[in-house]
Amino acid sequence: QVQLVESGGGLVQAGGSLRLSCAASGSIFRINTMGWYRQAPGKQRELVAVITSGGSTNYADSVKGRFTISRDNAKNTVYLQMDSLQPEDTAVYYCNGPLMGRYPEVIPLGSWGQGTQVTVSS
């Protein structure tokens, strides 16, 4: 099973940017659809962005135009560039993969990592 380690979170002011990274083990990474999720305090985990093995992307409406998901198959890493951050983006961010199904009805098949905390101050 793919092991996932997220990093890059932190504290940032509203309007700022962060770049999250997710390092994945496993030689089959390049054929997997991967995704970023987030979970805010007291809320359910939600899907934020998805990238297929071919590089096609989809985003939640709440982050469309501000977040960009990308991948480097040579490094087995998926990224989430987050710009114009807002306090409502505060959450623990997780990556997962492979994802089964078609966006937005995808099912995460990977094990959840520890996530990375993103805090946006107003």
N, C-alpha and C positions, 0 to 999 in steps of 0.2 A: 504494500500500500504506500501511496505517496506521503512523505512527511513534509510538513510545511512550517516555515519559520518566518513570521512577519517582523518587520522593523521599520523605523523611520518616523514613528509618531512623536508627538511632543505638544508643547503649549505654544500657541500662536495667536496673534491678535486678529480680529475680524478684518477680512480683506487680504490676509496673508496667504502663503502657500506652504505646502508640505508635499514631499514625495515619499510614498510608502513602497517598500519592497517586500516581496515574498519569494523566498528561496525554497525550491522544491527538490526533493530527492527523486530518483527514479529516471531511468532512461527513456520512459515513454512520455515524458512531460510534453514533448513537442507535438504529440497528437491529441493532447487533452484540451478540452474547453475549460478555462479557468475563470474564476470570478472573485470579486471582492464583496464582502458583506460588512454590515456594521450593526452594532447594538448599543443603543443609548440607554441610560439608566431608566428602569421601569418600563422599557418597551421591548417588543419582540425584535429578534434579529431580522434585518431586511437586506435584500439584494441591492447592491449599488451599481455594479458594472460587470459585464461579461465579455470575454474575448475568446474567439474560437481558435482552433489550430491554424486556420488560414488568415487570422488577423481581423475578422469581422467583429465589430463591437456593438454593444447595446448598453444603455444607461437608464437608471431610474430617472423619472422626470425631475426629481428634486435636485439632481446633480448635473443634468444635461447642460452642456455648454461651459461647465466649470471644472469637471473632472475628466481625466483622460486615462484610460487603461491601455497598457502596452505590454509586450512580452519580448524577452530575449531568449530564444530557444537554446542558443549556445551556452548560456549561463543558467539555464533552468530557472529563470526568474520572471515573475510578473510584477508590474509596477502599477501604482495608482498616483498620477500627478493630480494634486488637488489645489486649485486656484480659487481666488475670491471666496475664501472660507468664511463661513458664518457660524454664529454660536449654535445654531441648530445642527451643525455638522459634528458637534461634540459626541463622541462615541468610542467604543472599542472597535477597531477595524480588524477583520479577519479575511484571509483568503481561503479558498477551497477549490478543489478539483480532484479528479475530473468531475464536471457537471454533466448530468444526463438530461436529455430532453431539449426542447426548444424554448428560447427566451420568450416570455418571462417565466414559463413553467419549468424551471430547471430544478433538478434534485442534486444536492451536493453529496458526492460519494466519498470524499476524503475525510480524514480525521481532522477535527478542529484543533488549531494550534492555540497558543496563548493569546494571540491577538496583539495589537499595538494601540495604545491609548492616544487619541487625538482630542485635544481640548482647545476650543476657540473662545477667547475672551472678547467681550464686547467693548 
